[in-house]
């Protein structure tokens, strides 16, 4: 009988989950940044409807980022 020092399946699962989470959080936060930038641009050229839509996208992106962080903390502590 040989002892298993490293459980490679668990390591692979951890690496895959962290890669997906890292890319996902980065993508969601980049949407929030895009929304803020478009909000500023549209506000300067006096396009209030487009600015409002971009502001909504920014707010949703920030809320989604916060939700992902909270879910991540809950998963780590469970």
C-alpha positions as CSV (number, residue, x, y, z in Angstrom):
1,X,0.0,0.0,0.0
2,X,1.2,3.4,-0.9
3,X,0.3,6.6,0.9
4,X,-1.1,9.5,-1.1
5,X,0.7,12.7,-0.1
6,X,-1.1,14.9,-2.6
7,X,-4.7,14.5,-3.7
8,X,-4.3,15.6,-7.3
9,X,-8.0,15.7,-7.9
10,X,-8.6,18.1,-5.1
11,X,-5.7,20.3,-6.2
12,X,-7.1,20.3,-9.8
13,X,-10.5,21.3,-8.5
14,X,-9.1,24.1,-6.4
15,X,-7.0,25.4,-9.3
16,X,-10.0,25.3,-11.7
17,X,-12.4,27.0,-9.3
18,X,-9.9,29.7,-8.5
19,X,-9.2,30.4,-12.2
20,X,-12.9,30.6,-13.0
21,X,-13.6,32.8,-10.0
22,X,-10.7,35.1,-10.8
23,X,-11.8,35.6,-14.4
24,X,-15.4,35.9,-13.4
25,X,-14.9,38.6,-10.8
26,X,-12.5,40.5,-13.1
27,X,-15.1,40.4,-15.8
28,X,-18.0,41.6,-13.6
29,X,-15.9,44.4,-12.1
30,X,-14.8,45.5,-15.6
31,X,-18.4,45.8,-16.6
32,X,-18.9,48.1,-13.6
33,X,-15.8,50.2,-14.7
34,X,-17.2,50.4,-18.2
35,X,-20.5,51.6,-16.9
36,X,-18.9,54.4,-14.8
37,X,-16.8,55.5,-17.8
38,X,-19.8,55.6,-20.1
39,X,-21.8,57.4,-17.5
40,X,-19.2,60.2,-17.3
41,X,-18.9,60.4,-21.1
42,X,-22.6,60.5,-21.7
43,X,-23.1,63.1,-18.9
44,X,-20.6,65.4,-20.4
45,X,-22.3,65.4,-23.8
46,X,-25.7,65.8,-22.2
47,X,-27.3,62.5,-23.0
48,X,-29.2,61.8,-19.8
49,X,-31.0,58.6,-20.9
50,X,-27.8,56.9,-22.0
51,X,-26.0,58.2,-18.9
52,X,-28.8,56.7,-16.7
53,X,-28.6,53.4,-18.5
54,X,-24.8,53.3,-18.1
55,X,-25.1,54.3,-14.4
56,X,-27.5,51.4,-14.0
57,X,-25.0,49.0,-15.6
58,X,-22.3,50.3,-13.3
59,X,-24.5,49.9,-10.2
60,X,-25.5,46.3,-11.2
61,X,-21.8,45.5,-11.9
62,X,-20.8,46.7,-8.5
63,X,-23.7,44.8,-6.8
64,X,-22.7,41.7,-8.6
65,X,-19.1,42.1,-7.6
66,X,-20.1,42.5,-4.0
67,X,-22.4,39.5,-4.2
68,X,-19.5,37.4,-5.6
69,X,-17.2,38.5,-2.8
70,X,-19.8,37.6,-0.2
71,X,-20.5,34.2,-1.7
72,X,-16.8,33.5,-1.9
73,X,-16.4,34.3,1.8
74,X,-19.4,32.1,2.7
75,X,-18.0,29.2,0.7
76,X,-14.6,29.6,2.3
77,X,-15.9,29.7,5.8
78,X,-18.4,26.8,5.3
